């Protein structure tokens, strides 16, 4: 393979812009120092020189090498590395497409956007890198505002972020088709100033409109997130993150109505955390809160989809096992007990997790209210609580 100076210069510039893009895109805690950025720069330069050519397989190989390098050097997971690479590709492609559009108007020449993979047409390549710098700067501002918004609202940014990426990919694909098929491949057409001006204005307006639509889309998504975050906060217990009393009872009523329609069954479990008062008195309410949080966290992690746990208040919880008989619920509870025992053995805490529970089953043949159903489980829980008090020195979480 002969050495191509023009291609090496292009690879050098491409690596420089990729290092900047990845540095901006990645979270602050994952950004590299000067030494590791230098290593990444060398990897990208060599990969770009040998693999970034007009071949789908080679481009995929180039992307794979960059993703692996990001994972190793930046110590991030595959998801973050892949998303960062996708965004870098999108920004690069958009800059190429916009540079092609400018070239139609400024240089009176139609350059296929893939010309940038060849390293020729230096004036257009330089224009591409200027536009790339602008794109990266705009992304940096947008990303900063996006992160600030999600942090303030305490929402999961991934759905909004994923929607943005999908929309940008659609813009990119649309632009590629538009650039490839606009009727400016003939020299005679390119020499008509009014047509050049019209095409340039039209394409740039399409980009501006796309950015505006993206902005409106984000406002809508964040407004939806505002509603969801308000709804979530009104239904969530502040300490544990599980459903609060109102939301938990509401969920139980909803499932009971569903049981009547589908003629199924469910089981509720009334759970009381043992020794919370003792822990609060001896070690303070902060440790007591920790006990409550760890207990609810372990239970929640063991539930199936459709099952729910709600904090009724203080040390009392309600667990709804949907589409579940009391025998199945007890078997599920025994697995939760194993998690409690494992926690008590492995975690060095001043307390052990110990709970008392009671179960009651509901089916479509029963004509009782949700309050009565909870009372049945509560009564059984109290009998279990008395049994716990007589078991001092013995296993606090015996299987049912």
Secondary structure by P-SEA (a helix, b strand, c coil): ccccaaaaaaaaaaaaaaaaaaaaaccccccccaaaaaaaaaaaaaaaaccccccaaaaaaaaaaaaaaaaaaacccaaaaaaaaaaaaaaaaaaaaaaaaaaaccccccccccccccccaaaaaaaaaaaaaaaaaaaaaaaaaaaaaaaaacccaaaaaaaaaaaaaaaaaaaaaaaaccccccccccccaaaaaaaaaaaaaaaaaaaaaaaaaaaaaaaaaaaaaaaaaaacccccccccaaaaaaaaaaaaaaaaaaccbbbbbbbbbcaaaaaaacccaaaaaaaaaaaaaaaaaacccccccccccccbbbbbbccccaaaaaaaaaaaaaaaaaaaacccccbbbbbcbbbbbbcccccccaaaaaaaaaaaaaaaaaaaaacccccccccc
